[in-house]
């Protein structure tokens, strides 16, 4: 079951979701996924940079979704969830002192 960031009912009804999935395989960059209907963005938990799609932009995401992502509690919980499911590839790993 993925970790889901709480969004307002209006955003959820409009098709917005933010999740950290627990079924990732391989040595992937720690990330969370923003979903809007059939569109998906993957964002690094370490840097906040878009991993996919190439050319992803924050201005395509509603401010309320960005605020929920940037909330300190949500950031902590997303990173902890990733780390728990990926102890071999933690958000703040050896040699990586960015975020986390």
C-alpha positions as a printed NumPy array, in Angstrom:
array([[  0.   ,   0.   ,   0.   ],
       [  1.636,   3.292,  -1.052],
       [  2.04 ,   6.278,   1.237],
       [ -0.461,   8.932,   0.139],
       [ -0.145,  12.643,   0.884],
       [ -3.46 ,  14.059,   2.08 ],
       [ -4.979,  16.496,  -0.413],
       [ -8.244,  18.383,  -0.217],
       [-11.424,  16.682,  -1.335],
       [-11.674,  19.095,  -4.284],
       [ -8.184,  18.164,  -5.526],
       [ -8.825,  14.454,  -5.067],
       [-12.118,  14.767,  -6.935],
       [-10.263,  16.589,  -9.732],
       [ -7.939,  13.576, -10.011],
       [ -4.811,  14.746,  -8.128],
       [ -2.764,  12.315,  -5.998],
       [  0.725,  12.352,  -4.466],
       [  2.214,   9.006,  -3.508],
       [  5.366,   7.192,  -2.532],
       [  5.034,   3.71 ,  -3.951],
       [  6.428,   0.719,  -2.126],
       [  6.884,  -1.598,  -5.092],
       [  9.937,   0.081,  -6.605],
       [ 12.672,  -2.253,  -7.775],
       [ 16.293,  -1.72 ,  -8.55 ],
       [ 18.55 ,   1.189,  -7.672],
       [ 16.12 ,   4.029,  -8.419],
       [ 16.54 ,   7.602,  -7.269],
       [ 14.302,   7.992,  -4.195],
       [ 11.181,   9.716,  -5.455],
       [  7.505,  10.435,  -5.046],
       [  4.899,  10.443,  -7.775],
       [  2.376,  13.146,  -8.57 ],
       [ -0.614,  11.836, -10.498],
       [ -3.321,  13.761, -12.279],
       [ -5.748,  11.496, -14.073],
       [ -3.532,   9.866, -16.724],
       [ -0.503,  12.155, -16.287],
       [  2.373,  11.212, -13.976],
       [  5.392,  13.139, -12.696],
       [  8.224,  11.544, -10.707],
       [ 10.129,  13.904,  -8.397],
       [ 13.356,  13.254,  -6.494],
       [ 13.012,  13.122,  -2.71 ],
       [ 16.657,  14.213,  -2.498],
       [ 16.65 ,  17.276,  -4.731],
       [ 13.048,  18.09 ,  -5.665],
       [ 13.992,  17.852,  -9.352],
       [ 11.671,  16.208, -11.861],
       [ 12.914,  12.774, -12.893],
       [ 10.121,  12.116, -15.389],
       [  8.808,  13.259, -17.664],
       [ 11.803,  15.11 , -19.004],
       [ 10.97 ,  18.793, -18.904],
       [  8.49 ,  18.426, -16.017],
       [  7.659,  21.791, -14.473],
       [  6.318,  22.829, -11.091],
       [  4.107,  25.42 , -12.79 ],
       [  2.025,  22.528, -14.188],
       [  1.112,  21.486, -10.623],
       [ -1.534,  23.404,  -8.582],
       [ -0.156,  25.47 ,  -5.701],
       [ -2.229,  23.52 ,  -3.153],
       [ -0.571,  20.268,  -4.282],
       [  2.876,  21.886,  -4.088],
       [  2.083,  23.218,  -0.596],
       [  1.101,  19.71 ,   0.554],
       [  4.309,  18.252,  -0.901],
       [  6.455,  20.96 ,   0.724],
       [  4.775,  20.591,   4.117],
       [  7.514,  19.592,   6.563],
       [  5.457,  16.759,   8.062],
       [  4.654,  15.313,   4.64 ],
       [  8.305,  15.591,   3.554],
       [  9.417,  13.737,   6.691],
       [  6.795,  11.024,   6.265],
       [  7.465,  10.535,   2.539],
       [ 11.194,  10.178,   3.15 ],
       [ 10.672,   7.817,   6.098],
       [  8.294,   5.682,   4.035],
       [ 10.799,   5.452,   1.19 ],
       [ 13.651,   4.621,   3.593],
       [ 11.629,   1.895,   5.321],
       [ 10.857,   0.159,   2.033],
       [ 14.283,   0.762,   0.511],
       [ 16.902,   0.416,   3.271],
       [ 19.574,  -0.239,   0.622],
       [ 18.746,   3.077,  -1.104],
       [ 17.831,   5.581,   1.584],
       [ 16.968,   9.206,   0.797],
       [ 20.022,  10.412,   2.711],
       [ 22.578,   7.823,   1.774],
       [ 26.336,   7.608,   2.201],
       [ 27.884,  10.255,  -0.003],
       [ 24.608,  12.125,  -0.433],
       [ 24.173,  14.957,   2.004],
       [ 21.292,  16.713,   0.22 ],
       [ 17.792,  16.849,   1.745],
       [ 16.669,  14.245,   4.167]])
